[in-house]
Amino acid sequence: MPHWPKGVPRTLSLPQVALTHYVQVAAERFPDKPAVIFCGSTLSYATLHARVEALAGYLTQRLGVQRGDRVLLMSQNCPQYVVAYYGIMRAGAVVVPVNAMCTASEIRHFLHDSGACVAMVAQELLPQLMPLLQPGVADALQAVLVHAYSEGLPEQQSSDEVPAVVLAPRQWAEAPGLHALEDAIAQALPAPAEHADSQDLCVLPYTSGTTGQPKGCMHTHATVLASNMASQVWRGLHMDSVFLAVAPLFHMLGMQGGLNVPITLGATVVMMPRWHAAAAARLIEHHRVTTWSAPPAMLIDFFANPAAAQRDLSSLALLSGGGAAMPETVANLLQTRFGIAYNEAYGMTETASFLLGNPPARGKRQCLGVVTPGVDARIVDPETLRELPVGEVGELVASGAQMMRGYWRNERANRSAFLELDGQTFFRTGDLASVDEEGYFFMRDRLKRMVNVSGFKVWPAEVENTLYEHPAVHEACVIAVPDPKSGEAVMALLVLKPGAQGQLSEQAIIDWSRAHMAVYKTPRTVRFVDALPKSGTGKILWRQLQEQEHARLGSAPAQETT
């Protein structure tokens, strides 16, 4: 490949240790160095390591968590999330990261499917879990560890930069099965003698699919580290890099770019609980942030804010991310006004994020990038699985050490997700792409139905299944429509049951949806129709409806990364 980055090996020597090994090593090498800076507080590596060890001891000795057990983790970004994440792994258990916007019914599925019986949660999210902490309830939780974001924060006045939920004191009522995270850590119980093995499962993130049921992606310490190490080498990151962590840590982009990568380096993370453009600009200037992984929608909002022009952002050396193609006008603005080239990359939950990437010194716009160390990616005919020549559009399939070990307890999904080529196992991404003569991959379309809302995948089948639970809905079709802020938004076309016409508003459906699914999955717009077009076999012609809607809006379907 003519434009392979100089000094980057084609394959990497991957470590055979657990992620928690790096917490210990960083504490030994840089005990007083800030690991996490959050809302005016600083967590050093020595303190982080001590808290992780103590939490692992409590999980194993008091709550009976054993090696391989799954533990649900649900919170906004905060230092407690970092401690919980590595504490679970240090106990030999598996983190089940859950979107903080999930509803009680969605959480129930994650608990039932993963078999988790212990959860760690921020206090404002506790009401979603309390119904599952009841004797006699099927798949009930045995214990919940709760934290308040304010614990450990310095006294400060309320600010629009710091959400009120972060400043709220501990305020949950005592109940059987509830444990305070800070009280648990204070017991300073010793952690297990040994770290987990590199081939042990460490994280089970869930991704939805065409069936509408979220599936757990089985990642080991080794698969996560393979993606992690490749990202470090590819982008020239090091121990004195300073990361801005805004993307949610429960999402693979944030989990890797704002948590695992900096911690394995022994670098510093400047963490934000929620997105606030002016606060981000202030933090970049004050802490001399060098590295920021963010989806294009966030960067568009950031550079449109007046604070971006008023602050010194000269420390920023790398802006990277995926989730959607960076608009040409915004990329030009970054280059001309700020001297920064946005480094686009491509990855999935199934690949622990980093898979393809643009060479930092020679990226192409609206491009997924080239293969990164140890990755083999090809374009195949989705029907015959025959490899296609340069320039032809087909399904992107990939193989590499960062590939998940399969979907959790779902052999049917595994059979359709993997294929064998030349003696290697490849994952079928479901994305239609092409590769040019220089080895750069470009997204062309989607083989699977999916809506990309600010980098979060929304699978129409899942939303449709929920909409069918509404007593007035007879038929539903969910499509993707363009949105200036999030890239795409969810739209629902509904046929109502006889007698419901004229009795229900579109807004009522939207309000109902907000109570039954995560906010980003909720239809932004709803339209009532008399009938939905169907094929000869009775299938709703969703693509036809989506094309009609794009034509009505005068836009073409977005070409996006995953």
Summary of the structure (lengths in Angstrom):
residues: 562
radius of gyration: 23.2
end to end distance: 23.8
largest distance: 70.1
contacts: 1956
relative contact order: 0.10
helix: 32%
strand: 24%
